[in-house]
Amino acid sequence: MLTVNKLVPQGRGLAPALLKRAGQVELDWDQRSRSRFDATDSAGRTLGVFMPRGQVLRGGDVLVAEDGSLVRLVAQP
């Protein structure tokens, strides 16, 4: 399980090539509003997400895993 605890809002400052190569994870509102949860990305990796309390994740945000890999958030309706 990869630990994720960094957030790049809307992928600001990241090169478009990096964002294209990043995996994706689709989350609904209930998951995006939690501060701690498990998820599986498009590459099949299990992610343990640990965000500060009160942090709400939005579609287009980019998470940074402990190994430096990027995961782009896709908001489900």
N, C-alpha and C positions, 0 to 999 in steps of 0.2 A: 504494500500500500504506500503510495506517495503522499507525503504531507504537503498541503497547500496552505500558505498563510500570508501571501502577498497578493496585492491587487493593483492592477494598472487600469484606472478608470478609462473605459472606451478605447483602450490600447494606445493612449496618447504617447507620442514619442517613439513608438516602435515602428520599424520599417515594414512596409506592406508585404515584403517577401517573408518576413518572420510570421506575420499574422496568417498568411496563406498556408504556411507549413504547420501551424499550431493545430493541435487536436481540438475537438469541440465537445462540449457537454451541454445537453438540453435540460433545463430545470424549469419547473413551474413556480408560481409565486410562493407557495408554501415553503419550498426548499430554499429559494433565493432570499427569503426573509429570515432564515435561521442563521445562527452564527457558527454552528458546528453540525456537519452532516457528512455522509459518505455518498459518493457518486461514481459512475463509470463513464469514461470519456469514449470518443469515437475509435480510439486505438485499443479499447478493451482494458485499459489500466484502471485500477481501483484508486480513487482519490479520497483522502481524508481532508476535508476542508475545515479550517479553523480561522475564522475571521473575528475581529473585535466585536463585542456585543453592540447591537444597534446598527451594524453595517448591513445595508441592503444591497444585494447584487443586482445589476441591471444587464439587459441584453447588450452585447457588444463589449462588456468588460472582459479583461484578460487576467487570468490567474497565473501565478508563477509557482511552480512546484519546487520542492527542495533540491531537485537535481538540475534546476535551471530551465526545464522545459515549460512551454507556454500552453495554456488551455483557454480557448475562447468560449465565452458563455453565450448560449442561444436561449432566449426567453420563450417558453411555451405559453400559449394563452391560458 
